[in-house]
Amino acid sequence: MSSVTVSPPVSRPHAFASVFALLTPHMAELDRFLRGQMTSFEPEIRGMADYCIDTTGKRIRPALVFLSGWRGPGAVTPDLVRVAAVVELVHLATLVHDDIMDEADVRRSRRTAAREFGPTAAVLLGDALFAHALHLATQFPTTEICAAVSDSTRKVCAGEIVQTLRRRSTNVTRADYQRIVDLKTAELFRVSCFLGARLAGFEGGYVEAVSRFGRHLGIAYQIYDDLLDFFGEEARVGKTLGTDLVSGKLTLPLLILLERLSADERMTLTAELAGERPPQPLLRLGQMRELGVFAAVSQAVEAEIAAAIGALRDWPDDAPTPLLLGLCDVLQAQVASVRPSG
């Protein structure tokens, strides 16, 4: 296995700290719960599972569970902690698998599971995390939670499969891209909001509205993440960037770049995406800067954020609403933080 040099995390305030500060006790309970789950894994893989469950990630999906189920700053609800653990385990499993397919070296400022344990073991480790998430979901008194989680997990996997089958192909439309994002990312955001509001006992109309909010926020977040792959800095982000072009994954920044390039340049980029020519990430980043790709992609993020805000417009007085809307402000700030100068 080749060695990988990992830079230490940059010491700076967490970008989400101001919004998530009130969730400190919730996240502490979640961490205790997840650590307590390690004894459920066989001794031979316990350390591998523990390696994946670290506290350096943003934990956006558990935060959506807690915020959507917010009834006030009182005691942390055990049911919300358990279901937050379920969605986090599903998410961690997808990250393990994503890093294998992207051949990524770094995740959260350290070696990916694939680099640490090898890709074959990492595939099975991701499967084990998926399985344990569903095991936890079965421990609720009704089948509704398990049904919702298993349905969403299937959709997430379907989105990843569709994207994998489309790699190295430029026969991908914006509608295709939107569909993939809706499945692979937005679905887990949506179900996190649904589960939080549902377990907290909110009325059906609000549960539906919060679910729509989560879906649009998830789409916005994935588009931002795809933008970050070109315009971000690895030392700040803490994961391997530039993998989309290298792996032939046609994301919105690349789709827009293809639309704006000359015919000759478009043919060259198409060959890079197909794996027929070596990728030129620095050249493509320069072209994105010249052709206004960042602005066009950030407009797509803003459109989804506006749709997320609109989903909660009729529910201004419910406790979770201002907290959830704060996440939109955070995402807008994140986009602005990577905006190219000049």
ABEGO torsion letter per residue (X at the ends): XBBBBBBBBBBBBBAAAAAAAAAAAAAAAAAAAAAAAAAABBAAAAAAAAAABBAABAGAAAAAAAAAABAEABBBBAAAAAAAAAAAAAAAAAAAAAAAAAGBABBGGBBBAAAAAEAAAAAAAAAAAAAAAAAAAAABABAAAAAAAAAAAAAAAAAAAAAAAABGBABBBAAAAAAAAAAAAAAAAAAAAAAAAAAAGBBAAAAAAAAAAAAAAAAAAAAAAAAAAAABBAAAAGBBBGAAAAAGBBBAAAAAAAAABBAAAAAAAAAAAAGABBBBAAAAAAAAAAAGAAAAAAAAAAAAAAAAAAAAAABAABAAAAAAAAAAAAAAAAAAAABBBX
